[in-house]
Amino acid sequence: MSETYKKYFNPKVLSRVAALELKARQVVEGIVTGLHKSPYHGISVEFAEHREYVQGDEIKHIDWRVYARSDRFFIKQYEEETNMRCYIFLDTSESMLYGSKKTTKLEYASLLAASISYLLLQQRDSCGLVTFDDKVNSYLPPRNNPKHFRLILRELEIAKPGLKTDISTVFHDLAERIKKRGLVIIVSDFFSDIEKTLLGLAHLKHKKHEVIVFHVLDRAEATFPFTDMTLFKGLEQKGDILAEAWSLKQGYLENFRKFEEEIKKGCRSKKIDYVQMLTDEPLDLKLSKYLTTRIGRRH
């Protein structure tokens, strides 16, 4: 059996893909309900691929059928002009496997990536997917056809978590590799060198990409609820620690708050949207709240 067949037509993978697709659709439906209007194009599909004529445009590009219906001149745009190009960067390093409850950060992040992909493809934008740990593991270039959603879902389901994270190296690599500017959505716990990570984000901004950061965390990472003698399992090649949890709590939380604030401050300074998402929060409500804020800023 070929590797390609096993990769894309494994019955277990296909079953998980179908389940992920259903969940993503449910999330998006919840978002639409929460917004009380579609987050898709605020203009009818009929005009979605047109823009109004301005002096200097070539007359041969006027769509006379639209003029007959609207008594206004519109220019037919090409796909390159009308579609937003989006790249979703998903962290699949070992630390993303952590979950104090039933949902790991990687499961939550994968559903978030699937939901955003579905939302973008529904509004006929192009969407691609990158999975990474200390290197780029898979790269699906942006496309806007319905079949592309299934390819994205398959990549999400077959992604194999690596060991370490090297966000900075990955971002610099992708900033040089991606030639056409677009929207870059990063989904990660950002457990990497913060100073270097911010330089990687700056490189993406320098390449004229719009960047959104979804910082996915487990609530236990943000609150450190442990009190007794606890064995803390090391991830990303870190050693295990057996300790009285209460003796570590203050120092841990101080370091975590500093880490959190550095990311937020770094994103603000670079005009990057920052959204923290905890895995016990309803994904549709959290994403809907962010989209509402984003739409409000643009009107």
C-alpha angles and dihedrals in degrees: 000000000000121000090238091055092048090047098051107021104041104133092223091052092047090051091052090046090055091049092049091048091053092049092048092051090049091051092051092047088052090051092051091049091048093051092046087221136055116277086210123097112329088214127068119269088243090069099029092101097044137075128196117270116257129189110278097035116125111259091219089070094058112117102225094188090061089046090054090055100039105025087229131106116247129179120221109238127211122239090255089062101041105043126074113223114221130189119194114202111200122193110222098173121135095262088064088068091071118113126161089192132027098297122068122210090248093054091049092044092049091053089048091051091047092049094049090047092052092047093050095046091049089060090047096249120141118253132189135179134222122185118195148163114167088339140018107281101178135007126194110182117226116277131164104209120111093242089062090070090064090051090053091049091050092051090050092051098046096042109127116212114239128207112248134031123225102172095166095057091046094050093048090049093050094044088060096038098051106073101178117066120235145130115316116199115191121198113188146119087237093222093160138093101309097204092052091042091056090051088054091051090049089054091055090049090048087058087059096251120146106232132205121185121206106191106201116198140163113241090236089061090054098043106025096216094182120118111159134064101302137182108223109203113220118233130196091030095309117139125250120259126207109197148137098271095211090062091057100041102087095046092044094051092047090053092044093052090049091050091048094048093048091056094046093046092046092051093047092051090053095043091246119150110241121199122177114206125188116204094234092058119097103259096212093053094047094047092044091053091052093047091049090053092046093049090048092054091053097053 
